[in-house]
Amino acid sequence: MKKAFCVLSIIVLVMLIILSVFSLKTVQVGEVGVKTRLLPLTGKTGISKKTLKTGLYFIIPFAEKLDTFNTRVQKLDFVAPENLKRKKNDHNIYVQTSDGTFVYVDATLIFRIDPDNAYKTLSTLGHAYVDKKVKPEFISVLKAKLGELKAEDFFHPSIREGKVKEALEELNTRLKANGIKAVNILIRDYFYSNDYENAIKEKKIADQMKLLNRVKTDVAKKYAEMKKTESFGDALAKVEIERGNAEAKKIIADGENYLKIKQAEAKKLIETAKAKGDALIEKAFTGQGGKNIVGLQMADVLKGLDRIIIQSGGKNGVNPLDVNSLLKLSGVKK
């Protein structure tokens, strides 16, 4: 009996050890754990809202269950069909634009599970969240938003990326209840059918030629306006030059006239002064002072003579001792 009890104890101990080993669950780095109570041994049954971080946890066998989810960033790629001849399938996104053209898109979705809301992912989708929700919602939203564009709008990055941003916001709205967050949407490339690609190229060439011709016309018009302005400027400059020359000539002529007038006035003043001077000289010489000067000059002439013969008697006789007689003789005094 005692031996049987020991054997039973050993068996129970081994089973407990095995059970303990299988009851220890690990949550790896980059994961979160979500515990589900299957039996009400440790609380209310159902999925726990508390997420378990990285570590080792004891899970009661048959009473509890642990699910782990990758919380790192994940990537979902879509590739356009090769040579645009492959039929539409789950690996490509084809968009019908608002003007009826099909555009095939190479796109990438970057997403992750929200660590604090992983219980929502488990309760609504389980581990098949990519195929059940993320993938179909991404395709649906991207096709709807890009479908609002015209085919040629794909050539404009700002317009195209504006719709991609709208698609990201709409996708997050749809995934929020599932504890999933879309981080970014990348449009790596896009393709048109060959016929439409050629039509686009021809249209773009035509538009570029039209734009080039318009630019040429504008340039020619601007050049003509420039030449007109230049001609008007030249004519205006000539008028101003002629006006300046005329004014200069007038100023020179006025200066010459003014000079002539001043020269005439000066000449007149000189002549008037000279006439006055001559009159004064004449007056001086015709008066007694003039006669005295003549007499003095005669006396100066006679100063060099040793002898002079004069008539001393009769009507014209001169008394040499009489100065007045001598002055009469010289014609100074009458």
C-alpha positions in Angstrom: 0.0 0.0 0.0 2.8 2.3 0.9 4.6 1.4 -2.3 1.5 2.1 -4.4 1.1 5.5 -2.7 4.7 6.5 -3.6 4.2 5.5 -7.2 1.0 7.5 -7.4 2.7 10.5 -5.8 5.6 10.3 -8.3 3.1 10.1 -11.2 1.2 13.1 -9.9 4.4 15.0 -9.4 5.6 14.3 -12.9 2.2 15.3 -14.3 2.3 18.5 -12.3 5.8 19.2 -13.7 4.7 18.5 -17.2 1.6 20.6 -16.7 3.7 23.5 -15.3 6.0 23.3 -18.3 3.2 23.5 -20.7 1.5 26.2 -18.7 4.4 28.6 -19.0 3.9 30.8 -22.1 6.4 33.4 -23.4 5.6 36.7 -25.1 8.5 37.6 -27.3 10.0 41.0 -28.0 7.9 42.9 -30.6 4.8 41.0 -29.5 1.9 41.4 -27.1 -0.2 38.7 -25.5 -4.0 38.5 -25.1 -5.4 36.1 -22.5 -8.7 34.4 -22.9 -10.5 32.7 -19.9 -12.2 29.5 -21.0 -13.4 28.5 -17.5 -14.4 30.8 -14.6 -11.6 29.6 -12.4 -9.7 32.9 -12.2 -12.4 35.3 -13.2 -15.1 36.1 -15.8 -14.8 34.1 -19.0 -13.9 35.8 -22.2 -11.1 37.9 -23.8 -9.1 40.1 -21.3 -8.7 43.7 -22.4 -5.3 43.9 -20.6 -2.5 43.2 -23.0 0.6 41.3 -21.8 4.0 42.8 -22.6 7.2 40.9 -23.3 7.8 38.2 -20.6 6.9 34.7 -19.2 3.3 34.0 -18.0 1.6 31.1 -16.3 -1.5 30.0 -18.2 -3.8 27.5 -16.6 -4.2 24.6 -19.1 -7.8 24.0 -20.4 -8.9 27.0 -18.3 -7.0 29.8 -20.1 -5.5 30.5 -23.5 -2.8 33.0 -24.6 -2.7 34.5 -28.1 0.2 36.6 -29.2 0.3 39.2 -32.0 3.1 40.9 -33.8 3.1 44.6 -33.1 6.0 45.5 -35.4 5.4 47.4 -38.6 4.1 45.1 -41.3 4.0 45.6 -45.1 1.5 44.6 -47.7 2.6 44.9 -51.3 0.5 45.0 -54.5 2.1 44.7 -57.9 0.6 45.7 -61.3 0.2 42.8 -63.8 3.3 42.1 -65.9 3.1 43.8 -69.4 -0.5 44.8 -68.4 -1.7 41.5 -69.9 -2.3 39.5 -66.7 -5.9 39.3 -65.6 -7.0 41.2 -62.6 -6.2 39.3 -59.4 -5.6 39.7 -55.7 -2.0 40.8 -56.3 -2.7 44.0 -58.2 -4.9 47.0 -57.8 -6.7 48.3 -60.9 -8.4 51.7 -60.7 -11.1 52.9 -63.0 -10.7 56.7 -63.1 -13.6 59.2 -63.3 -13.1 59.5 -67.1 -13.3 55.7 -67.6 -9.7 54.8 -67.9 -8.1 51.8 -66.2 -4.9 52.5 -64.3 -2.9 49.7 -62.7 -1.1 50.6 -59.5 1.9 49.3 -57.7 1.1 50.1 -54.0 2.3 49.3 -50.5 0.4 49.5 -47.3 2.4 49.9 -44.0 0.4 49.0 -40.9 0.6 47.6 -37.4 -1.5 46.2 -34.6 -2.1 48.7 -31.8 -0.4 47.1 -28.7 -3.0 48.5 -26.4 -5.9 47.3 -28.5 -4.8 43.9 -29.6 -7.8 42.4 -27.8 -10.0 44.1 -30.4 -8.1 42.3 -33.2 -8.5 39.0 -31.5 -12.2 39.5 -30.7 -13.2 40.8 -34.2 -10.8 39.1 -36.6 -8.6 36.6 -34.9 -5.2 35.9 -36.5 -6.6 36.1 -40.1 -6.8 39.9 -39.8 -4.8 40.5 -43.0 -7.0 38.5 -45.3 -10.3 39.2 -43.5 -9.9 43.0 -43.1 -6.7 44.8 -43.9 -6.3 43.6 -47.5 -9.9 44.0 -48.7 -10.4 47.3 -47.0 -7.1 48.7 -48.4 -8.0 47.7 -51.9 -11.5 49.1 -51.6 -10.5 52.5 -50.1 -7.5 53.0 -52.5 -9.6 52.2 -55.6 -12.4 54.5 -54.4 -10.2 57.5 -53.7 -7.9 57.1 -56.7 -11.0 56.5 -58.9 -12.0 60.1 -58.1 -9.1 61.3 -60.2 -8.9 61.7 -64.0 -6.4 59.6 -65.8 -4.1 62.5 -66.4 -4.2 63.5 -62.7 -1.8 60.7 -62.0 0.9 62.8 -63.6 0.5 65.5 -60.9 2.1 64.4 -57.7 0.3 66.9 -55.5 -3.1 65.8 -56.8 -2.3 62.1 -56.6 -0.8 62.3 -53.1 -3.8 64.3 -51.9 -6.0 61.4 -52.7 -3.6 58.9 -51.1 -3.7 61.0 -47.9 -7.5 60.8 -48.0 -7.3 57.0 -48.5 -5.1 56.7 -45.4 -7.5 58.6 -43.2 -10.5 56.6 -44.5 -8.6 53.3 -44.0 -7.8 54.1 -40.4 -11.4 55.0 -39.8 -12.4 51.5 -41.0 -9.6 49.6 -39.1 -9.9 51.4 -35.7 -12.5 49.1 -34.3 -10.2 46.1 -35.1 -7.2 47.5 -33.2 -5.2 48.0 -36.4 -3.5 51.3 -37.5 -2.5 52.1 -41.1 0.8 53.9 -40.9 1.4 54.9 -44.5 0.3 54.2 -48.1 2.9 54.3 -50.9 2.2 54.5 -54.6 5.4 53.1 -56.1 4.3 53.2 -59.7 1.3 53.3 -62.0 0.6 52.1 -65.5 -1.9 52.8 -68.3 -2.8 50.5 -71.1 -0.6 50.8 -74.1 -3.2 52.5 -76.2 -4.0 55.0 -73.6 -0.3 55.5 -72.8 0.3 56.4 -76.5 -2.8 58.7 -76.5 -1.5 60.4 -73.4 1.9 60.9 -75.0 0.3 62.3 -78.2 -1.9 64.6 -76.2 1.0 65.8 -74.0 3.1 66.4 -77.1 0.2 68.3 -78.7 -0.3 70.3 -75.5 3.4 71.0 -75.3 3.4 72.2 -78.9 0.3 74.3 -78.3 2.1 75.8 -75.2 5.3 76.3 -77.2 3.4 78.1 -80.0 1.6 80.2 -77.4 4.9 81.1 -75.8 6.3 82.0 -79.2 3.3 84.2 -80.0 3.7 85.9 -76.6 7.4 86.4 -77.2 6.8 87.9 -80.6 4.1 90.1 -79.2 6.4 91.2 -76.4 9.2 91.8 -78.9 7.0 93.9 -81.1 5.9 95.9 -78.0 9.5 96.3 -77.0 10.4 97.5 -80.5 7.5 99.9 -80.5 8.5 101.2 -77.1 12.1 101.4 -78.3 11.0 103.4 -81.4 8.8 105.6 -79.4 11.7 106.2 -77.0 14.1 106.9 -79.8 11.6 109.4 -81.3 11.0 111.0 -78.0 14.7 111.2 -77.4 15.2 112.8 -80.8 12.5 115.4 -80.0 14.1 116.1 -76.7 17.5 116.4 -78.3 16.2 118.8 -81.0 14.4 120.8 -78.3 17.6 120.9 -76.3 19.6 121.9 -79.3 17.1 124.7 -80.1 17.1 125.9 -76.5 20.9 125.8 -76.6 21.0 127.8 -79.8 18.5 130.3 -78.4 20.6 130.6 -75.3 23.8 131.1 -77.3 22.0 133.6 -79.6 20.6 135.5 -76.6 24.1 135.5 -75.1 25.6 136.8 -78.3 22.9 139.5 -78.6 23.4 140.4 -74.9 27.1 140.6 -75.6 26.6 142.8 -78.6 24.3 145.1 -76.6 26.7 145.4 -73.8 29.6 146.0 -76.2 27.5 148.7 -77.9 26.7 150.2 -74.6 30.3 150.1 -73.6 31.4 151.6 -76.9 28.8 154.3 -76.6 30.0 155.1 -73.1 33.6 155.2 -74.3 32.7 157.4 -77.2 30.6 159.7 -74.9 33.4 159.9 -72.4 35.9 160.5 -75.2 33.7 163.2 -76.6 33.4 164.8 -73.2 37.1 164.6 -72.8 37.8 166.1 -76.2 35.3 168.9 -75.4 37.0 169.6 -72.1 40.5 169.5 -73.8 39.2 171.8 -76.5 37.7 174.1 -74.0 40.9 174.1 -72.0 43.0 174.9 -75.1 40.7 177.6 -76.4 40.7 179.4 -73.0 43.3 181.5 -71.4 44.9 178.4 -70.0 45.4 177.0 -73.4 47.1 180.2 -74.6 49.3 180.1 -71.7 50.3 176.5 -72.5 51.1 177.6 -76.1 53.1 180.5 -74.8 55.0 178.3 -72.5 55.6 175.9 -75.4 56.8 178.8 -77.5 59.0 180.0 -74.8 60.4 176.5 -74.5 61.1 176.6 -78.3 62.8 180.0 -78.1 64.9 178.8 -75.3 67.4 177.3 -77.6 67.9 180.5 -79.7 70.8 182.8 -79.1 69.3 185.7 -81.0 65.9 186.6 -82.3 65.1 189.6 -84.5 61.9 191.3 -83.8 60.3 194.5 -85.0 60.5 197.1 -82.3 58.8 200.1 -83.9 55.6 200.8 -85.9 52.3 199.1 -85.7 53.6 195.6 -85.3 56.6 196.5 -83.1 57.3 194.5 -80.0 58.9 195.6 -76.9 61.1 192.7 -75.7 60.8 193.9 -72.2 57.0 193.7 -72.3 55.7 190.1 -71.7 52.3 190.9 -73.1 53.9 192.1 -76.3 55.8 188.8 -76.6 52.7 186.9 -76.0 51.0 188.8 -78.8 54.0 188.1 -81.0 53.6 184.3 -80.3 49.9 184.5 -80.9 49.0 183.5 -77.4 47.4 186.8 -76.5 45.7 189.3 -78.8 
